[in-house]
Amino acid sequence: MASSTSIQGVYVNVPTVDWSLFRELIRKFGWQAETREQLLDRFIVSRPANPGISEEEIMDEVKSVRYAK
């Protein structure tokens, strides 16, 4: 399998009837596949439970820079 520095992520729409064939191709090449839902779930799990800064603090910072005179 290729190293992680040479991996290109792509999104492909595959007809449901061809999904098993496509999964077999993925398996034979040693590629990895995940659905949009799996990708979103992985992203959500990776987020910190208690972020270091709140949305309000971010907006206050943006406003102070944008509207500073």
Buried (B, 14 or more C-beta within 10 A) or exposed (E): EEEEEEEEEEEEEEEEEEEEEEEEEEEEEEEEEEEEEEEEEEEEEEEEEEEEEEEEEEEEEEEEEEEEE
